[in-house]
Amino acid sequence: MRLILTALVFLAGLFDLFLAIGFLTDPVQQATGFGIAASGVGGISTIRADFTAFFGVAAFCMMWGAWRRNADLMLVPALLFGTSFVGRAINLAAIGAYPGWQLQMAVEAGHVLLMLAAWRMLPHHRLQDIAA
């Protein structure tokens, strides 16, 4: 079960890595797929920086954590995607539904559930273990 879970985390990390690369190399096209329109150079810069950071950090933590069997690294993407999920839920309650919201929230919830499952199943590496 741990091997399957580790493989799923690594594959999800690859998916997020490709998203990060897409936002880095072609932010306007990638943002359009997310329903975002860039406004001017500053908007494109923000999309390139923020989305690359979000998906890139999540991907790095997932892939490195899976590779090193370090469950503690799974908490970072769990918090990132959990925060996104809560933000979408608040938006859904405050403003209402929009086309595609179910898939976006399902992907975020899936990431959170996968990361929490990995956090529970994989070994934890405490700081004293690393320093020794």
N, C-alpha and C positions, 0 to 999 in steps of 0.2 A: 504494500500500500504506500509506503514511503517513497518508493521509486516512482510510482505512478504520479503521486502528488508532486514530487520534485520535478518530474518531466512536465507536468501541467503548468507549474509555476514558471519554469524556464520558457515554455512555449508562449505563455501570456506575456512574459518579459520581452520575447522577440517581437511579438505583435506591437507592444508599446514602443519598442526601439524603432521599428519601422515608422510608426506614427511620429516619433520625435525627429527622425531623419527627414520625413516629409515636411514637417513644419520648419525645419532648419533650411532645407533646400528650396522649397516652393511654398511659402506660407500662404500666399493668396489662394492658390488652388486647394490646398489642404484645409484652409479655414472655410472655404465654400462648402466642402463636404460636411462641416460641422454646423452649418447655418450661420456662419460669421462673415461679415463683410468688413474688410479693412478700409479704413478711411485715412488716406495719405501715408506718407513715409513713417510717421510716428506710429500709426496703427499697425502697419506691416511689421515694424520693428518690435512692437509689443507682442504681436501674435508670434513672431519668430522666437523671441526670447522666452516668453512665459509658457507657451505650449511645449516648446522644446525642453524647457526645464522640467515641467510637470511630467511629461511622458518619459523623458530621458532619465530623470532621477528614479522614477518608479521602475523603469526597465532595468537600470543598473542594480538597484537594490534587490529586485526579484531574481535577476540572473546570477548575480554574485552570491546572494543568499542560497539559491538552489545549488549552485556549483560547490560552494563551501559547506553546504548543509548547516547554515546559520539561520536559525529561526528568527532571531532578533531583527534581522534586516527586513523581515516580512512586515513588520509594524509600520514602516515608512510608507509603502504603497497602500497598506490598509487605511492609514490615516488620510492620505491624499485622496483616494477614491471614495472613502467614507464621507469626507468633507464635501466632495463634489455631489455625492448622492443626496446629502442633506440639503445642499444648496438648491438642487433641482426639485426636491420635495417642497421646499419653501416656495419656490417659484411656481410650482404646480398649484399649491394652495392659494397663493396670493394673486396670481395672474390667470392661471388656467392652463389647459392642455394645449399642445402644439403637435404638429405631425412629427412622428419619430421619437417622442419622449420615452415611450415604453422600452425601446431597444437601448437607448442611451442609459437609462436607469438600470436596466437588466445587466448591461456590461459592467457598470460600476458596482452593482450589488454582487455580481459574480466575482469580480476582482476582490472585493472585501471578504467574501466567504472563503475564497480560495486562499487568500493570505492568512486569514485567521485559522483555517484548517492546517495550513503549513506551519504556522507559529506553534500550534499545539502538538503537531506530530514530529517536527524536526528538532534536533538538539539546539539548546541555547548556549551561546558562548558568552560567558560573563567576562568583565574586564580583568579580573584577577587571573582567569585562565589564559587570556591573551598576553598579559604581562609576564607570566611565568615561562 
